Each structure stands twice: as structure tokens, then as C-alpha cells.
Amino acid sequence: MSRARDIADLGGSTDAGGITGRNLIINGAMQVAQRSTSATGVAGYIAVDRFRCTGSADAVDQLSLTHAQVADAPDGFANSYKITVSTPETTLAADEMIRIEQRMESQNLQHLKKGTSSAEAVTLSFWIKGSETGTYIVNLHDTDNTRTIAASYTINAANTWEYKTITFAGDTTGVLDNDNAQSLSLYWYLGAGTNWTSGTLGTSWAAFTKANVAVGQTDILTTSSATWQITGVQLEVGETATPFEHRSYGEELALCQRYFQAFKTGRVNTSLVSIASSTSQAVINMPLQVEPRVLASYDGALASGTFTKTGTVAVNAFPSNGDNVTSIPFWVCNSTEITVALNTSTTLVQYNGYATRIGGSAGETVFTLDVEL
């Protein structure tokens, strides 16, 4: 069974506590936002790192959401993840829904003993603030075995920080894989149509049944300017929520970079050395900040992950500020660096070395590597 408690009256202590490594959630204090501190969208990783927005197969068609890292948080925290309904959905069709997720690697979850007679209960705790009072639903979902458990929590007062804890029973069915793929996910629903809400809320572990996962969910998606924001998210073994485990910004950033890395310039017109592999292509090597979740590559067909040029890159174009890179025909990363081929509109001399200008402003994001779950 899942068990939810509203313990705002206990103060929701955010002391560091005496045990490290308790929290299975990455970026639970919403410190890291490599992609953007504010952006719109209804699907994908949009703003705050490691928190994903997911829509149903019959995606909402009018809805626009703004996702932001904001400096509004309860005592003991600096930031929260805020979602605002910029353009509401007129009505939610039966199969439409939106949820916020954190997806977890199976090799980080073996101590949960899932699928054994010793399966551990886990407790989720978080701070929540929303403009719309009512009942909300959160799920713990086992991707490996397609099993789910759900619980409800209540936003009691509008626009007020409230501390919630939910305990999910251990699941003696369905052993988790032990690899770098997704195994468990947390789902916070923001709205769901009748296909997701017409059954009985599944507060015990069971095979996934769509009708049972969001029963009773308050819909904020059809309300203009409705807000939902969260911080202090912790998932830990046991039936009691402990004080939030604060990690340093550097630790949290490195954990996030395992899944997404933004390559930024340190100063105006940062330069790298490239080698011309042909008269129209140069190759550069760039160090990785941390080893990525998968050693991804692209060479005509996507293996896994994406590498994207987002800023200005110029090969042998000094002092021009023009961008002469037309495409990235291949890239490959190992545990320490990424090798990138750049097709250019400038004629090069094969095998010559070239100064390659990266970005036009200090701190500009030029490339991103995405190997998210």
C-alpha cells in the first residue's frame, strides 16, 4: 500500500542530516538548469535538469506551459521548479494528460531489493505550492516490469508552500534490471482525461492499468495562469522521511551532466584546434565534464543520444564572426572526450590544422550532449 501524509505542521526540516547518499533523486533542490531557466513546451526536458514533462499519445493541442527555475522556495532552499499554464487546454480529451517525471537508472536501485521477499518500502518527500487547491496524484512506476503504485496528496491552501510525504510499499514482484537504462520513474500528474481517471486509484503495486493511475487528479491544464511548483524532492529507503539531503552545487551539476552536458565558452571567441579530414570537413576533440550515461555516437544513423550545435562555430574564419559550419556528419564520445566532425562552407586543406572559433560571447552554449533516459 502507499501512504500519504501532510506534515506541514512538523516544519519539514531541511537540515543536512547525518547520512549521505540517501536521496535517489537528482537535482531535487532544483539548483541546476543547464538548458534554460525559463522555456515553454509540453514534452521533454525543458528547463530544470532531470525533470521531464510528458504528454499522452493524443497530445494536448492548445496547451502551452512555461517551465522555469525560480527563486521562490521554502526556508532552506533557494530555487523551485515552477510550471505556469500560459495557454490553457479548452477541455481535456479522454486520453490527454500531462505529468512531470524523474526517471532513474536501474543500477542505482539495487538496494531497493525489488522483486524479492525483502523488498524495501521507499518514502517520497517534497515541498509543493500551487494556485489550484485539491487532490493531486503521484505514481512510482516500474518500467522494467510495467508495474505501478499510486498515491494522492492535497494542496490545501493556494499559493502556499506545503510539505508532503508519501510512503510506497516494497514490491515483491518484478526484479529490476542492473544496467544504465530506465527502471523506476516518479510521475506527478498535472491533469488527466477520463482514460486515466475512470478506475480505482491503484494504491498497491499492480500491473499498469491506465484507468487506475490518476483517479481523483485535479486538472490545472484548463485553467489560464494556473501554477504548480515543487522543490526539496527526496526519495529514500524506509517508511519515514528524513531531512532533505543537501548536496553542493558542484556535486549536483556533475550528477546532472551524466545525462546532459552543455559545452559553454569560457570567454569571447574561445578557440580549439581542429584537423581537416577533407577539404570541407574538420574534426575537433573536446573534453567531457563527466562520463556520460552511455558512450553514444552518430554516424549516419543515431545510436543513442543527441549532440546538437546551438551556437556559433567557425573553422579558419578569424577574424570573421560568421558561422561556417553547415552540419555535423558524425560524432562519438568515450569516457573522457567527444570527437566531433564539422562540415564547413570554407575550403580547407586536408590534414592541415585550423583554429576553430567556438561561440561569440562569454558563457555561450555552443554544443549540447543529451543522453537522458
VEXFI-997538 format. One record per residue: residue in three letters; x, y, z of N, C-alpha, C in turn. Coordinates in steps of 0.05 Angstrom, whole numbers, plus 32768, in hexadecimal, padded with zeros to 4 digits. Example, Ala and Ser with C-alpha at 12.3 -4.5 7.8 and 13.67 -1.06 7.14 Angstrom:
VEXFI-997538
ALA81087F8E809C80F67FA6809C81087FBE809C;SER81017FD3808E81117FEB808F81028001809D;
***
This chain:
VEXFI-997538
MET80117FE88000800080008000801280198000;SER8008802F7FF4801580487FF780088058800D;ARG801780698019800D8078803080168095802D;ALA800380A8802F800A80C4802C800480D38045;ARG801580E6804C801180F7806380178114805D;ASP800881258069800C814280678017814A8082;ILE803181518083803E8157809C804A8173809D;ALA803C81868091804581A18091804881AB80AE;ASP803781A180C0803881AA80DC805181A180EA;LEU8060818D80DE8079818580EA8091819580E0;GLY808C81A780CE80A081BA80C680B181B280AE;GLY80B0819880A680BF8190808F80DC81978090;SER80EA818E80A48106819580A9811781908090;THR812981A3808A813B819F80738158819E807D;ASP815D8196809681788192809F8186817C808F;ALA81A0817E808D81AE816B807C81AC814E8085;GLY81A88149809F81A6812E80A981C2812180AA;GLY81C3810980B681DD80FC80BA81E480E780A7;ILE81D280E0809481D780CA808181D780D58065;THR81EC80D0805681ED80D9803A81E680C28027;GLY81E080C9800F81D980B57FFB81BD80AA7FFE;ARG81AC80B7800D819180AD8012817E80B37FFA;ASN818280CA7FEE816F80D47FDB817480C97FBF;LEU816080BA7FB4816280AF7F9A815C80C37F84;ILE815180DB7F8C814A80EF7F79816281017F73;ILE816681077F59817B811A7F51816F81357F4D;ASN817C814A7F58817481667F558159816B7F63;GLY8155815E7F79813C81617F888138817D7F93;ALA814D818D7F96814B81A87FA0814A81BC7F88;MET814881B27F70814481C27F58815A81D67F54;GLN817381CE7F5B818A81E17F58819481E47F3C;VAL819281CE7F2C819F81CD7F12818A81D07EFB;ALA818F81E37EE9817E81E67ED1819081ED7EBA;GLN819D81D87EAF81B181DC7E9981A481E57E7F;ARG818C81DB7E79817F81E27E60817581FE7E5F;SER816682057E74815A82207E76814E82247E91;THR814E823D7E9A814082427EB4812282487EAF;SER811A824B7E9580FE824F7E8F80F982497E71;ALA80E682377E6C80E0822F7E5180C482247E50;THR80B982227E38809E82177E3480A081FC7E27;GLY808B81EB7E2C808A81D17E20807781BF7E2F;VAL806F81A97E22805E81957E2F806A81797E2E;ALA808281777E24808F815C7E2380AD815F7E23;GLY80B9814E7E3480D6814C7E3580E2815A7E4D;TYR80FD815A7E4D810C81697E62810E81867E59;ILE810281987E6880FE81B37E5D810E81C77E6D;ALA810E81C67E87811C81DB7E97812D81CD7EAC;VAL812381C97EC4813281BE7EDA813C81A27ED3;ASP8155819D7ED8816181837ED18154816B7EDF;ARG815281557ED08148813B7EDA812A81397EDE;PHE811C814F7EDA80FF814E7EDD80F381527EC1;ARG80E3813E7EB980D8813C7E9E80BA81417E9D;CYS80B1814F7E89809481527E85808C813E7E6F;THR8077812E7E75806E81197E638050811C7E5E;GLY8048811A7E45802C811B7E3D802381007E32;SER800980FD7E307FFE80E47E26800180E27E08;ALA7FFA80CA7DFD7FFC80C67DE07FEA80D97DD1;ASP7FD280DE7DDB7FC080F27DCF7FC7810D7DDD;ALA7FDD81197DD47FE881307DE27FD581477DE3;VAL7FD681567DF97FC6816E7DFB7FCD81817DE4;ASP7FB9818E7DD87FBE819C7DC07FBD81BB7DC3;GLN7FB081C57DD87FB081E27DDC7FC481EA7DF2;LEU7FCB81D87E037FDA81DE7E1B7FF681E97E16;SER7FFD81FE7E25801882087E268020820B7E44;LEU803781FF7E4B804182007E66805B820E7E67;THR805F821F7E7B8079822B7E808086821D7E97;HIS809F82137E9380AE82057EA880C582187EB0;ALA80C9821B7ECA80DD822E7ED380EA82257EED;GLN8103822B7EF08111822A7F09810E82457F16;VAL810182477F2D80FB82607F39810682627F55;ALA810C827A7F5E8117827F7F78810082837F8C;ASP80EF826F7F8E80D8826F7FA080D882537FAC;ALA80DD82527FC780E082377FD380DB823A7FF1;PRO80D582247FFE80D28225801C80EE82288028;ASP80EE822F80428107823380508119821B804E;GLY8132822080498145820A8046814B82038029;PHE813C820F80168140820B7FF9814282267FEC;ALA814F82267FD48152823F7FC5814082407FAD;ASN813A82287FA1812C82267F88811582127F88;SER810382167F7680EF82027F7180EA82007F53;TYR80DC81EB7F4B80D581E77F2F80B781EF7F2C;LYS80B282037F1D8097820E7F1A808C820A7EFE;ILE807482007EFD806581FC7EE4804D820F7EE4;THR804A821E7ECE803482307ECC8025822A7EB2;VAL800A82287EB47FFA82247E9D7FF7823E7E8D;SER800782417E788007825A7E697FEF825C7E57;THR7FE982457E497FD182437E397FC382297E42;PRO7FAA822B7E4C7F9D82137E567F9282017E3F;GLU7F8E81E87E467F7F81D67E357F6281DB7E39;THR7F5281DC7E237F3681E27E267F2881CD7E37;THR7F2B81B47E2F7F22819E7E3F7F3681877E3B;LEU7F3881767E4F7F4A815F7E4D7F3B81477E41;ALA7F44813E7E2A7F3981267E1D7F3F810E7E2E;ALA7F3280F87E297F3380E07E3A7F5080D77E3E;ASP7F6180D87E297F7B80CC7E2B7F9180E17E2E;GLU7F8A80FA7E347F9D810F7E377FA681107E54;MET7FC081157E587FCA81197E737FE681267E71;ILE7FEE81327E878009813D7E8A801381357EA6;ARG802C812D7EA7803881277EC0805581307EC0;ILE806081347ED8807C813A7EDC808A81217EE6;GLU80A1811A7EDB80AE81017EE280CB81057EEB;GLN80D580F37EFC80F180EE7EFE80F680D07EF9;ARG810880CA7EE6810E80AF7EDE812880A67EEB;MET8129808E7EF5814180857F04814D806C7EF8;GLU8168806B7EF9817780547EEE8174803C7F00;SER817280257EF4816E800C7F03818780067F15;GLN819F800B7F0B81B680047F1B81BA80157F34;ASN81AA802A7F3781AA803A7F50819480317F63;LEU8186801B7F5D816E80147F6C816F7FF87F78;GLN81857FEA7F7681867FCE7F7E81817FCB7F9C;HIS81887FDF7FAC81847FDD7FC981667FDD7FD1;LEU81547FE37FBD81387FE27FC3812E7FC67FC5;LYS813D7FB27FBB81377F967FBC811C7F907FB0;LYS81157F9F7F9C80FB7F9C7F8F80F97F807F82;GLY80E27F747F8580DD7F5A7F7980E67F437F8B;THR80EE7F497FA480F67F347FB780E47F367FCF;SER80E67F227FE080D67F217FF980DF7F37800D;SER80F67F43800881017F58801A80FE7F74800E;ALA80EC7F777FFA80E97F907FED80E57FA78001;GLU80F37FBD7FFC80F27FD4800F80DC7FE78008;ALA80CF7FF2801C80BE8009801980CF80228013;VAL80C48035800580D2804E800080C080658006;THR80CC807B800F80BC8092801780C480AA8005;LEU80B080B67FFA80B380CE7FEA80AB80E77FFA;SER80BB80FB7FFA80B48114800880BA812C7FF5;PHE80AB81417FF780AE81587FE6809E81707FF1;TRP80A781877FE8809881A07FED808881A77FD4;ILE806F81AF7FD8805E81B47FC1804F81CF7FC6;LYS804A81DD7FB0803B81F67FB1802B81F87F97;GLY801281FE7F99800182007F817FEB82147F84;SER7FE2821E7F6E7FCC82327F6E7FB182247F71;GLU7FAF820A7F6A7F9681FC7F6A7F9581E77F80;THR7F8581EB7F947F8381D77FAA7F7581BE7FA0;GLY7F7A81A87FAE7F6C818F7FA77F7F81777FA9;THR7F7581607F9F7F8481477FA07F9581447F87;TYR7FAE813B7F8C7FC181367F767FCC811A7F79;ILE7FD5810F7F637FDE80F37F637FFB80F17F5B;VAL800980DF7F69802580D97F63802780BA7F61;ASN803780B17F4D803B80947F498059808D7F4C;LEU805E80757F55807980697F52807580527F3E;HIS808380547F28807F80427F11809880317F0B;ASP809480177F0980AA80047F0280A87FFF7EE4;THR80BB800B7ED680BC80087EB980C47FEC7EB0;ASP80D67FDF7EBF80E07FC47EB880C97FB07EB7;ASN80B77FB27ECA80A17F9E7ECD80857FA97EC9;THR80847FC37EC1806A7FD07EBB80577FCE7ED3;ARG80617FD67EEA80517FD57F0380517FF17F0F;THR803B7FF77F1D803780137F27802A80127F42;ILE803180267F528022802B7F6B801D80497F6C;ALA800580517F767FFD806D7F767FF680767F92;ALA7FF780907F967FEF809C7FAF7FE580B97FA9;SER7FD580C37FBB7FCB80DF7FB87FD880F17FCD;TYR7FD9810A7FC77FE0811F7FDB7FCE81377FD6;THR7FCC81487FE87FB9815E7FE77FC781797FE9;ILE7FC1818B7FD67FC981A77FD97FB281B47FE8;ASN7FB781BB80017FA281C480137F9C81E28011;ALA7FB181F2800D7FAF820F800C7FBC82197FF2;ALA7FAF822A7FE47FBA82347FCB7FD382457FD0;ASN7FE782427FBF7FFF82537FBF800D82527FD9;THR800E823B7FE6801B82388000802D821F7FFF;TRP8046822280088057820A8009804E81F6801E;GLU804B81DD8015804281C78027805581B08024;TYR805A81A2803A806D818B8039805D8171803A;LYS8064815F80278055814680248068812E8026;THR805F81188032806D80FF8031805A80E98028;ILE806580D78019805680C0800F806780A78011;THR805D8092801E806C8079802080608064800D;PHE807180597FFC806980447FEA807480297FF5;ALA806280157FF6806B7FFB7FFF807F7FEF7FED;GLY80907FDD7FF780A27FCE7FE680927FBB7FD4;ASP809D7FB57FBD808F7FA47FA9809F7F8A7FA7;THR80927F747FB0809F7F5A7FAF809D7F4C7F94;THR80917F5A7F80808F7F4F7F65809F7F617F52;GLY80AF7F557F4180BC7F647F2C80D77F6E7F33;VAL80EC7F5E7F2E81077F667F3481107F7B7F1F;LEU811E7F907F2981287FA57F1781417F9C7F09;ASP81447FA57EF0815D7FA07EE281747FAD7EF0;ASN818D7FA67EE981A47FB37EF581B67FBE7EDE;ASP81AD7FD57ED381BB7FE17EBD81B77FFF7EBE;ASN81BD800D7EA881BC802A7EA781A280347E9A;ALA818E80237E998174802A7E8D816080327EA2;GLN814A803D7E99813480467EAC8127802D7EB8;SER8123802E7ED3811580197EE180FE80237EF1;LEU810280377F0280ED80447F1280E980617F09;SER80D1806A7F0B80CB80867F0680B680907F1A;LEU80B980A97F2180A480B77F30809480C87F1D;TYR807A80C77F1F806880D67F0F805680E87F20;TRP805881037F1C804581157F298032811F7F13;TYR801881197F16800481217F027FFB813D7F06;LEU7FF7814C7EEF7FED81677EEF7FD081687EE4;GLY7FC881537ED77FAD81527ECC7FAB81387EBB;ALA7F94812C7EBB7F9081137EAC7F73810F7EA4;GLY7F6F81057E8C7F5480FF7E827F4A80E57E8E;THR7F3180DF7E867F2380C97E937F3080AE7E8E;ASN7F3F80AA7E797F4C80907E757F61808B7E8B;TRP7F6A80A07E987F7E809D7EAD7F71809F7EC9;THR7F5880A57ECB7F4B80AB7EE57F32809B7EEB;SER7F29808A7ED97F0F807E7EDB7F0E80657EED;GLY7F24805B7EF67F2480437F067F2680487F24;THR7F3580387F327F3A803A7F4F7F5780407F53;LEU7F5E80547F627F7A805B7F667F8A80437F70;GLY7FA0803C7F627FAF80247F687FC480297F7E;THR7FBB80287F977FCD802E7FAD7FDD80167FB7;SER7FDB80007FA97FED7FE97FAD7FFA7FE27F93;TRP80127FD67F9480207FCF7F7C800F7FBC7F6B;ALA800E7FC27F517FFF7FB17F3E80097FB67F22;ALA80017FA57F1080077FAA7EF47FFA7FC57EEB;PHE80087FD47EDB7FFE7FEE7ED27FE37FEB7EC5;THR7FD07FFB7ED07FB57FFE7EC37FB0801B7EC1;LYS7FAE80257EA97FAC80427EA57F96804F7EB5;ALA7F7F80427EB77F68804E7EC47F6C80527EE2;ASN7F8180457EEE7F8480467F0B7F9B80587F14;VAL7FA880667F027FC180747F0B7FBD80907F14;ALA7FA7809D7F0C7FA480BA7F137F8880C07F1D;VAL7F7B80AD7F297F6080B17F337F5F80C77F48;GLY7F4D80DA7F447F4A80F07F587F5C81087F52;GLN7F6B81077F3D7F7E811D7F367F7081377F31;THR7F79814C7F3E7F7181677F387F7D81707F1D;ASP7F6D817C7F0C7F7681847EF27F7E81A27EF3;ILE7F9881A87EEE7FA081C47EEC7FA381CD7ECF;LEU7FA281BA7EBC7FA981C07EA17F9481D07E92;THR7F7C81D17E9C7F6781E17E8F7F6381FB7E9D;THR7F7582037EAF7F72821C7EBE7F89822F7EB6;SER7F8282457EAA7F9682587EA27FA682637EBA;SER7FC082647EB87FD2826F7ECC7FD4825E7EE5;ALA7FC982457EE47FCC82337EFB7FEA822D7EFE;THR7FF282297F17800E82237F1D8011820A7F2E;TRP802781FD7F2B802F81E57F3B804D81E67F3E;GLN805781E67F56807481E77F59807D81D57F70;ILE809681CB7F6E809F81B67F7F80BD81BA7F85;THR80C681B17F9D80E281B17FA380E6819D7FBB;GLY80FF819A7FC2810581887FD980FC816C7FD5;VAL80FF81617FBD80F581467FB7810981317FC0;GLN8100811E7FD0811281097FDA810380EF7FD9;LEU811180DA7FCF810680BE7FD0811B80AD7FDD;GLU8113809F7FF3812780918003811B8077800D;VAL812C806480148124804B801F8119804F803B;GLY81038042804180F78043805C80DB804F805C;GLU80CF804E807380B38057807680B180738083;THR80C78080808780C7809B809380D880AE8083;ALA80CE80C6807E80DD80DA807080F280E68083;THR810A80E7807A812080F4808981248110807E;PRO81338121808C8139813B80828146813A8066;PHE8140814E8056814A814E803A8168814D8039;GLU8173813C80288190813A8024819A814F8011;HIS81A58164801B81B08179800A81CB81718000;ARG81CF81727FE581E8816E7FD981F381897FCF;SER820D818C7FCC821881A57FC1820F81A87FA4;TYR821181C17F9B820A81C67F7F821B81B67F6C;GLY823581B47F72824781A57F61824081877F60;GLU8238817C7F768230815F7F768217815C7F66;GLU8204816D7F6A81EA816B7F5B81EE816F7F3E;LEU81FF81827F36820581877F1A8211816F7F0D;ALA822481627F1A8232814B7F0F821E81347F0B;LEU820B81307F1E81F7811B7F1B81E581217F03;CYS81DE813A7EFF81CE81417EE881DD813E7ECE;GLN81F781447ECE820681427EB5820A81267EAC;ARG820581127EBC820680F77EB381F080F37E9D;TYR81DB81027E9D81C581007E8B81C481167E76;PHE81CE812D7E7D81CD81447E6A81E581567E70;GLN81F4815D7E5B820B816F7E5F820881867E4B;ALA820B819E7E56820C81B67E45822981C07E43;PHE823381C17E2B824E81CA7E26824D81E97E22;LYS825981F77E34825782147E34827382217E31;THR827382397E25828C82477E22829482537E3D;GLY82AE82547E4282B882607E5A82BC827E7E57;ARG82BF82877E3E82C382A37E3882BA82A97E1B;VAL82BB82C27E1382B382C97DF882C682BB7DE4;ASN82BB82AE7DD082CA82A17DBB82DE828D7DC5;THR82D5827A7DD582E682647DDE82EF82547DC5;SER8308824B7DC58312823D7DAD831B82217DB4;LEU8318820E7DA1832181F37DA3833181ED7D89;VAL834381D97D8A835181D17D73834281BA7D65;SER833D81BD7D4B833081A87D3C8343819F7D26;ILE833F81877D1B834E817B7D05833B81767CEE;ALA8343817F7CD68332817C7CBF8334815F7CB5;SER831E81507CB6831D81357CAD831781347C8F;SER830E814A7C848309814D7C678309816B7C61;THR830481727C498304818F7C4282EC819E7C4C;SER82D8818F7C5682C0819C7C6082B881927C7C;GLN82CB81847C8A82C481797CA482DB817B7CB7;ALA82D681847CCF82EA81867CE482E181767CFC;VAL82F4816B7D0B82ED815B7D2382FA81677D3B;ILE82EA816A7D5182F481747D6A82EF81607D80;ASN82FF81617D9582FB81517DAD82F681647DC4;MET82E1815E7DD482DA816E7DEB82D8815C7E04;PRO82E381657E1A82E181557E3382C581557E3D;LEU82BC813E7E4882A3813C7E5682A681447E73;GLN829181507E7E829281577E9A8291813F7EAC;VAL8280812C7EA5827D81127EB3827880FD7E9F;GLU827C80E47EA6827580CE7E94825780CD7E90;PRO824E80CC7E77823180CC7E72822580B17E79;ARG820A80B17E7B81FC80987E82820180827E6E;VAL820280897E54820980777E3F821E80837E2D;LEU823080737E238245807D7E118239807E7DF5;ALA822A80937DF0821980967DD8822A809E7DC0;SER821E809A7DA8822B80A37D90821680A67D7A;TYR821E80B57D65820D80B97D4E821F80B77D35;ASP821780A77D22822580A57D098212809C7CF3;GLY820180AE7CEC81EC80A97CD881D2809E7CE3;ALA81D480917CFA81BC80877D0881C0808A7D26;LEU81AC80937D3481AF80997D5081B280807D60;ALA81C8807D7D6F81CC80667D8081BD806A7D9A;SER81C380807DA881B480877DC081BE80A37DC8;GLY81AB80B37DD381B380CE7DDA81B380E17DC2;THR81B580FA7DC881B6810F7DB381CC81237DBA;PHE81DA812C7DA681EE81417DA981E681587D96;THR81E2816F7DA181D681857D9281E8819E7D93;LYS81EB81AB7D7C81F881C57D7B81E381DA7D7F;THR81E781EB7D9381D382007D9981DE821C7D96;GLY81F9821E7D94820582397D938216823C7D79;THR822782507D79823882567D62825282477D63;VAL825882397D4C8272822B7D4A827D82327D2E;ALA8297823A7D2E82A382427D1582BF82357D13;VAL82C482277CFD82DE821B7CF882EE822D7CE5;ASN830682357CEE831782467CDD8308825F7CD3;ALA82FA826C7CE582EA82837CDC82F1829D7CEC;PHE8307829D7CFA830F82B57D08831782CB7CF4;PRO831182E47CF9830382EE7D1182E582EF7D0D;SER82DA82E37CF882BE82E47CF282AE82D77D09;ASN829682E17D0F828582D67D23827082C37D17;GLY827382BD7CFD825F82AD7CEF8261828F7CF8;ASP824B82827CF5824882657CFB824A82567CE1;ASN826182477CDD826482397CC38260821B7CC5;VAL825582127CDC825081F57CDF823481EF7CD5;THR823281DD7CC2821881D77CB5820A81BE7CC1;SER821A81AC7CCC820E81947CD8822381857CE8;ILE821A81717CF8822B81607D07822781437CFD;PRO8239813A7CEB8234811F7CDE823881087CF1;PHE824A810B7D05824D80F67D18825981017D32;TRP825480F27D48826080F87D62826180DE7D72;VAL827480DD7D84827680C57D95828280CD7DAF;CYS827980C27DC5828580C87DDF828E80AF7DED;ASN82A580B27DFB82AD809D7E0D82A980A77E29;SER82B7809C7E3C82B280A47E5882BE80BF7E5F;THR82D080CA7E4F82DD80E37E5682DB80F97E42;GLU82D480F37E2882D381087E1582BF81017DFF;ILE82B881167DEF82A681127DD982B4811C7DC0;THR82B4810C7DAB82BF81147D9182A9811C7D7E;VAL82AB81337D728296813F7D6282A081467D46;ALA8292813E7D31829981467D168287815D7D0E;LEU829381727D028284818A7CFB8286818E7CDC;ASN8270818C7CCE827181947CB2827081B27CB0;THR828081BD7C9F828281DA7C9D827E81E37C80;SER827681FD7C7E827382097C63828D82167C5A;THR82A282157C6B82BC821F7C6582CD82087C5A;THR82DC820E7C4482EE81FA7C39830781F77C4A;LEU830D81DE7C53832381D97C64833981C97C55;VAL835081C77C61836681B67C568367819D7C67;GLN836281867C5A8360816D7C69837981687C7A;TYR837581607C93838981597CA7839681727CB4;ASN8390818A7CAB839A81A27CB8838B81A67CD2;GLY839981B37CE5838C81BB7CFE838081D77CFB;TYR836A81DC7D09835C81F57D07835381FE7D23;ALA835482197D26834882247D3E832982257D39;THR831B821A7D4C82FE82197D4A82F1822A7D60;ARG82E3823E7D5882D782507D6C82BC82457D76;ILE82B982447D9082A182397D9C8293824F7DAB;GLY827C82567DA1826B826A7DAE827582877DA9;GLY826282997DAE826982B57DAB826682C67DC4;SER825F82B97DDA825C82C77DF3826382B57E0A;ALA826C82C17E20827482B27E37825D82A37E43;GLY826082897E49824B827A7E55823682707E42;GLU823A82747E288226826B7E148226824D7E12;THR820F82407E11820D82247E0C8210821F7DEE;VAL8224820E7DE7822A820A7DCB822181EE7DC2;PHE822681DA7DD2821E81BE7DCD820F81B37DE5;THR81FE81A07DE181F281917DF781F381737DF0;LEU81F981637E0581F881467E0381E2813C7E15;ASP81CE812E7E0981B681257E1781B581077E16;VAL81B880FA7E2D81B580DD7E2F81A180D67E46;GLU818C80E67E47817880E37E5C816980C87E59;LEU815E80C07E70814D80A87E70813380AE7E62;
***
